[in-house]
């Protein structure tokens, strides 16, 4: 007999007693109403769905995506014939369906980022924010909201008139968007600045002043990566410098004035970075490490990991993704507790490998094919994890369908739990409840 609650020796108290025999010997959870629940684990095998075209109005080349956890939708932004277009997707298992695409801007667009900003006292209702560039080098933004399967949006605003290689991340502690970019007006140096969403509007307040990360000229687009650690409210940034790959840890030191503390620079790789959008940084919240995906001019695609608790990064050993890895993006799969790298290589297919982190030690899984068809010309993959469906969604250029924007779902092997609740002393009916994750 297990007594839940107060001391049974003291009178005038209610004691709930959990009782019941579980014949299979599985673990149990004791509930507050006196029932017990057995925990049965079920393995969901890796699988993938069929690609679905999102937009038939023209060829699309560059993508970014995020997951709106409030509305349980994925949102993708992309360049379609140089227009900025957004679309809402609904995921069911490994199937995705799309709402009607909306044209947000008809100016030449690129360097896409998609951020989900949950409701706060500053932002008001949940927002989806596009950060990127329009025209030649104008750092821009647009604040959107998901309404059913539709995307509503405000006007496109400007945060900088000389920005490329743009990457953005949301600091949930300070309620600020941080943007990293190369400053085309000042020697193409890597810089960071802060943006603030304003309450109840579809606009961003006056940006903070940009801070130099390093006095290193960046010559190509898409070679900066940035990610946020919710563990300690710090960012990791990587960028090319002196024909090597460098990184720093930085954090917001004053959210009101928009200033950062930028710690010392370390080397990720002594080989030069090559190619735009051949990598990214992903935060693994279970291991509390940053997993960096990158490509060098001599060795192909790699991954390395570092924590962010120290003032400077301390990377573990690098592991190879593929010697011919080309366009790549990465996301954290919270169901499988792994980082997923979605990429293409010399065969032109859409492929992935999963990365298991144990501290800064990484183990790379076998290559899996999601799309046995060409995805070449996808200058930047959109990649997002739907936590409700335990599904990853990749957005890409569907070469076999007139280069239209498309999406495909795939799941990693993961475990879900089934809880069987025994009858309570007052109610002899049991119940069975499925719960994702264990």
N, C-alpha and C positions, 0 to 999 in steps of 0.2 A: 504494500500500500504506500502511495506517495501522497503526502499532504501538501497542498498548494496554498500559500497565503500566510495567515497569522498563526501564532502559537496555539496549538490545540489544547494546551492546559488552561488557557484563559477562557472564561465563559463569555456568552453572548457574542460569539463570532460565527461567521459562516466559513466552513471549510469545504473546499472542492476537492474531491478525491478522484484521481485518474485510475481507471481500472480497465482490464481487458488483456487478453492473451493474444500475442501475434505468433501464429503458428510457424511462419517462415523465418522468424528470427531476425528480421530486418530492423534497422534503427528506427526509433520512434521520436516524435516531437510531442511534448506535453503542451496542450492548449490551455488557455486561461479558463475555459468553461468546464474543465475536468475531463475532456476527451483526450485521446492520444491519436497521433497520426503516424502511420508508417511511411517511410520514405523509400520509394522504388525508383531507381535510376534507369532511364531509357536513352540509348545512344541513337542519335540522328546522324545518318551517314552523309558524307559529302555529296552534293548534287548541284546541278545547274539547270537553269531554265532556258527557254528559247529567246533569242534577241527580239526586241520589239522596237519598231520605228516610232520615234516621238514626234517627228516633224517632216512633212513631205514637201515643204515649200522651198527647198534649196539645200545645197551642200553646206556642211558645218565642219569646223576644224578644231575647235578648242573648247574645253569643257571644265566646269567646276560644279560640285554638288555638296549639299548638306542635308541633314535629317532634322525635320521639325518634330520633336518628340511630343509636343502638345497635340498636334493634329495628326500625328502618325503618318506623315507624308515625307517623301523625298523631293527636293527641289534642285533642278539643274539649270545652270546658265551656260550659254554657248554662243560662239560666233557663227552666224548663218549669213553667208554672203556679205560679211563685214558688219551686219547688224547685231546688236546685243539682244538675245532672246532668252526668255525664261519659261520653264514648264514645270508642272507639278506631276509627280508620279505616285501611284498607290501600289504598294507591294503586298502580295498575298502568297506566302511561301516563296517559291522561286519564279513567280509570275509578276510582271509589272504592267500596269495600264497607265495611260497618260491622259491628262486634261488637254485643253486647247493651249498651244504655245502663244505667248504674248511678246510683241516687239517692244522693247524698253527704250532702245536708242537706235537711230539709223546712222550714227557716226561709227567709223572704223573702231573696232573694239578688240581687246585682248587682255592677257595677264589676269585671267579670271580667278576670283576667290568667292566662295559662298560660305556665309557664317549664319548659324542659328543663334539668336540672342533671346534668351528666355525673359519673361516679364520681370521687371524690377521697378523700383520707385523712380528710376531715371528714365528707362526706356518706355514705360507704359506697357501695352500689350506685346505679346511675343512678336518678334520681327525676324525676317530673313534678309540679310544684308549682302548685296553684291559689292565687292571691292575690285577695282581693276583700272584699266585705262581706256579712254576714248580719244580719237584723233591720234596724233603722233606720240605725244608723251604726257598727256594730261591725266594725272592720278584722279580717279573719279569713284563715285559711290552711288548706290540706289537702295533705298529702304523699301522692302516689300513685306506683304503679309499673305499667308495662305488662307483662302476662303473656299472650303470644300475641295474641289479639284482645280480651282482657279487661283491665279496669282495676281494680286493687286499691287500696284507699285506707285511710288512718288516720282518726282522729277530727278534727273541725274545731276548730282552736285560735284564740286571739285574740291579736292584737298591738297593738290600740289600741281604745278604746271610743268614739272620736269621729272617725271617718274616712269621707270620701267622695271622689269624683273620683280613685279609686285607680289608680295606674300603677306597675308593678314591672319591674325589669330585674336581670339577674345579672351581677355583677362576677367574671369568671373568674380574674383575677389575685389578688384578695383572698378569693375563695371566699365571697362574701357576696351576699345578695339585698338590693337597695336599693328601698325603697318611697317613692313620692311621693304626697302626698294633701293634701286640704284638711282642716284641723283644725276640726271642727264645735264643739269645746269651747273653742277660743281664736280667736274672731273670724274663723273660716274662712280663716285664713292658709295659704299653701302651705308644706308641711314635708316633710322627708325623714328616714327612719330606716333602720337596718340590721337584717336578720334573718340568723340562722345556723342552718343545718341541723345536727342532731346525728348523730353516727356511729351507723349501724345501727338508727336509730329512724325513726318516722314523725312526728317532732315538730320544732319549732323552739325554739331556746334563748331566753333572755330577750332581748327586743329592746334595742337601744341607745336612748339618749335621743333624741327628735326634735329636729332642728335647723330653725330658721326659714330659709326661702329668701328671703322678703320679707314686709314688713308690708303686705300687700295682700289685701283681702277678696275672696274668690271666691264668687259668688252662685249659679252653676249647676254641675251635675254634669258630669263627662266633659270638662272643659276643661283638664286638665293632661296634658302628654305628657312622656315620659322615655325616653332610650335610652342605651346604653353603647357606648363606643368601645374595641375591643380593641387598637387601635393604641397608645393611651397611658393606658388605664385611667381614662378620664374619662367623665362623664355630661353630657348636655345636657338641660335641663329648660325647658319653656315653660309659660306660664300667663297668665291675664288680669290686668291691673292698670291702674287709672286709665283705663279705657275704651280700652286698647291691649293689644297682645300683647308680653309681655316674656320674656326668657330669661337663663339663667345657665349657666356651666360649673362643675361641682363634681366633687370626687373624695374618696375615702376617705383621710383623713389618719392615722387610727389604727383599724385593724380590730379590735383588742382592746377598745378602749373605745367603739367605735361612733361616732366623731366624723368630721366632714366638714370640708373646706375649700370654702367657697362663694365664688366669685369675683363680680366686679361685674356688675350687671344691664345689659342692653342691650335695645333695642326691635326686635322682629321686624316689627311693623306698627303704624302710628299709627291704624289703624282698629280698632274693637272686635271681639273674637272673638264669634262667635255660634253657638248650637246645641251640644248635647252630642255627643261622639264624631264630630265632623266633621273628624277629622285624626289625625295621629300623627307620631312621629319614627322614621326608619329610618337605620341606619348602613350606609354603602357602604364595605366594606373595601378595595375596589380603588382608589377615589379618596380613601379615608380622610377622608370628609366625612359630616356629618349632613344628611339631607334631611328638612325639616320640611313637613308637610302641614297646612293650616289653612283656616278659613273666616271671612271677615269679614262684618260686617253690611251692607256696601255693595257689595263686589266679588265675592262668591262664593268658590270654592275656589282656593287658590294653593299653590305649592311654593317654598321657598327652601332654600339650602344654606350650611353654615358648617363650617369646620374646628374642631378643639378643641385645637390645639397652643398657642394663645395663652391668656392668662388670661381673656379675654372673647371671645364669638362675634364673627365678622366675616362677615356675610351677603352673598351675591351678590344679583343682581337677582331679584325674584320673577317667576314664570311662572304663567299662569292654567291651572287644570285645567278648570273650567267655572263659568259665572256662576250656575248653579242647582245646584251640587254640594251634596248633603245628607250623609247618613251616609257615612263614608269610613274606610278603613284602608289601611295600606301595608306592604309587605314587600320584602326584597331578593331578587331572582332571580339566584342565583350562576351559572346557566348562560348567561343572556343578559347578565349583568353590568349589570342595570338595576334601578331601583326600580319597583315596580308599585303603582299606586294603584287600589284597587277601590272603587267608589262607586255611589251611586244619585243620581238628580236628578229633574227634574219629570216625566219619563216613567215613573218607578218601576222601570226595568229595572236589572239588575246589569251594570255597565259597568267598563271599566278603561282607563287610559292608562299607558304606560311612560315612565319618566323616565331620561334618559341624563345622567350627571354628568361634567363635565370640570373638575375642581377644584370651585369653587363656581358655575360656569356650568352651567345646566340646560337641556336640550332636551326638550320634551314631545311625545310621539308622538300619533298620531291616536286618537280614541275608538274602542274596540272593544266589541262587545256579547257578553257571555258568556251572559246570561239575558234573552231577549226575553219576560219575564214579570215580574209585580210581585214585588218583594222589600221593599215598604214595610212599616213596622212592625219592621224589623230595627234595633233600637236601637243595636246594635254588631255589626259584622261580625267574625267570626273569619277570619283570613287567615294562611296559613303556606306556606312553600316546602319541598317535599320534594326534598332534594338528590340522593337516589338516583335518583328518577324524573325529575328536572328539571321538576317540575310544581308549579304553585301551586294551592292549595285554598282556596276561599272557603266559609264557613259562614254560613247566612242563614235567615230566616223564609220558608218556602215558602207564599206566600199561596194559590196554586192547589191546595194539598194540606192544607187545614185549618190553615194556619199552623204546620205541623210543622217541626222542625229538619231541615235538609238541607245537603248539601255538593255542590259542583261543582268539577271540575278544569279547569284551562286552562294551556296552555303558550305562552310567548313564542317567537318565532323565535330559534333558537340553533344553534350549531355543535358537532358531535361529531367526534372523530378516529377513523379506522380505521388501525391499525398493521399493516403486512404485514412479517413478519420473514423475511429471506432464510435459506436453509440455512447452517448452520455448517460448517466444514471437516470435522468428524467426523460430523455428522448432516445428511443431505441433505434432511430434511423441513423445509418452511417452515410458518409459522402466521400466522393473521390474527386480530387481537384488536381489539375495539371498546373505545374509552375515551371517557367523557363529558368534554366540555370540551376546549379546545385551548390 
